[in-house]
Amino acid sequence: MLISDVALEECVASFEIRSRDNMKDLQNLTDECIKEIVALGMKPGKISDVLINSRAKTRWGQCKAKSDGTFEIQISERLLKDDRVSDDSCKETIIHEILHTCEGCMKHTGKWKIFAERINAAYGYNIKRTTSSSEKGIEEHISSGIMPKYMFTCRNCGIVIYRKRESKFTRNYRRYCCARCGAADWSRRSIAECSHKDQ
């Protein structure tokens, strides 16, 4: 067995993707992506699940580290269903997420960025931190018009973020650091509070 074959078997924890009709073959695309990553000497972590996310409208993929040390990858159904999105464009997203499973690569800096640049150079991809819908060849998702319920302001740098629904962040915002300045100093207001004060 070649070293790359061993690495390939180690990172794939016998997951099976249940592709739906009228979609690109996510199982095949994921296998190709892992082979391309391993061929360049990079070692992905153990992936327990690769799922199709039918709810994701504004992100293409997501990688979650699980408590058992494995990773779950989710890929947006929009990428797989739309014929205007090429296989290579799908593979860019899949590789982006698989790279997060490599040791020290959960953030889009340092090692992750170096690995993405190596893969781009080797295969002609355009893997980067974020990609717009137009880069994927489709139109932007139009929001459902649901108004945000919460407004959070970083007391250190002043950045304002909005959330439409209750989440871990909205419940535990004091534990989260600002992505811009790194401070863990948020103020929270409900949008209803803000609109009543403005009147």
N, C-alpha and C positions, 0 to 999 in steps of 0.2 A: 504494500500500500504506500502511495506517495504521501509525503508530509501534508500536502494540500488536501488529499482525500481524508486523512485523519482529522484535520482541522474542520473540514466540512461536516463530517459525521458528528464531531463534538458540539458544533454550534447549533445544529438542527436537532431539537429535542422531540423528534417524531411528531411534528405538528401536521395537521391536515387542514387545508383550506377548502372550505365548501364554497366553490364558485357558483354564482348564479347564472341563469341564462342571459344571453346577450351581453356578456362581460368578457373582458380580457382574462386570460388564464393567470390568476394571481399566483398559484402554486408554481407554475413554470417560470414566471417572471422572477419570483423570489429565489428559486433555485439558481437561475442564471446569475442573479445579483450576488448571491453568496459565493458562487464559483469565481466571479470576477474579483471580488474583494480578497478572497483567499489566494488567488493567483498572484496578487501583488504583495503577499507576505503579511497581510493583516489578519488578525484573529478575532472574529466576532464572538460575542458572548453567547451563552446558551439561550436560544429563542424557543419559548414554550408555545406561543400562539402567534399566528398572523391572521388578523381579523379584518373583515370588510366592515367599515363604519358607514352606515347609511344616514347617520345624523350629522356628520361633519359637513359643514357648508363653507366654512372659511379657513379650514386647514386641510392640507393634503395628506398628512400622516402624523403619527404620534408613536413614541416609544416610551413604554412604562417599565421601570425596574420593579420586579416583584420581590416580596419578602424572602422567597426561597432562592434568590440569586439568579433567577431566569428573567427573561424579558418578554413583554407582550408588545407586538407591533400592530398598529391599526392603520389601514389605508382607506382613504375616502372612496366611497362608491362612485362619486362623480368622475374620478380619474379612470376607473375601470369600465364604466358604462359608455362614456362619450367617445364616439369614433374619431373625433377630431384630435383627441389626445393620443400621441404616438406611444408605442411600446417603450421607446427610449425615454420619453418624458415620464412615464410611469416608473421605469427603472431608476431614474434619478431620485424620485421620492423614496422608493423602497431602499435604495442604497443609503440615502440620507439617514433613514431611520435605523438601518442595520448598523451603520457606523456608530450610532449612539450606544450600541451594545459592546463595542470594543472598550477595553479597560481605559479609564480616564477620558472618555469621550461623551459624557452626558451633556456637556455644554457645547455651544457652537464656536469654541475658541481652542487655542492650543492644538492638541493632538487631533481633535476632530477636524479642524480646519486644514491641517497638514495632510491628513488622510484624504479628505475631499479633493484637495488640489492634486494629489497624486493620482487619484482615480480619474479626475477630469482630464489630466494630461495623457493618461494611458488610453482612455476610451472615448475621449471627445465629448464627455458629458458636461453639464453646467450645474453641478451640485453646489448649492450655497445655502445660507441660513434660511432665507425665505424666497418664494417664487410667486409671482402674480398669476392670476388666471390668464391674462393675455400671453404670458410666456408659455403657458400650457396649451394655448390655442383655443381657449373658451372664454365666454363672457364672465364678468364678476358676478358673484352671488348677490342678489338683491335681498336685503334684509326684510324680514316679515313685518317690520314696522313696530315691533314690540319696543316700548320705551324702557330704558334702563330704570331699575328700581333703586340702585345705590350709586353714590359718588364717593370715591376715595381720593384724598389729597395727601401727598407726601409733604409733611411739615418741613422737611429739610430742603427739597429742591423745587417743590410746588407742582410737580406733575400731577395731572388729574386722570383717573381711570374710572370707567363706568362698568357696572355689572347688571345684567338683566334679571338674574335669578340668584337664589341662595346657593352657596357653594362652600367648599372648605375655606376658600379665601375670605368670603364675606363673613363667615362665622369666626374665623381665627386671624383676622387681618393684622393684629398686633404682632403675630409671629413671623410675618413675611417681610422680606427686605425689598426695597425699591430697586427695580432693575436699572434705573438710571444712576442713582447715587449710592445705593447700598444701605441706606438708613432703614431702620425698622420703626418708623414713626409716622403712622397713618392716622388721618382723621376720617370718620365715616359719617355720611349724611344720606338720608333717604331722599330720593328725587322729589317726593311729595313735600318734604320739609322745605326744600329749595324753592319750589314753585310758590308755596304759600308765603314765603318771606319776600319774594319778588313782587307780589301783588300789592 
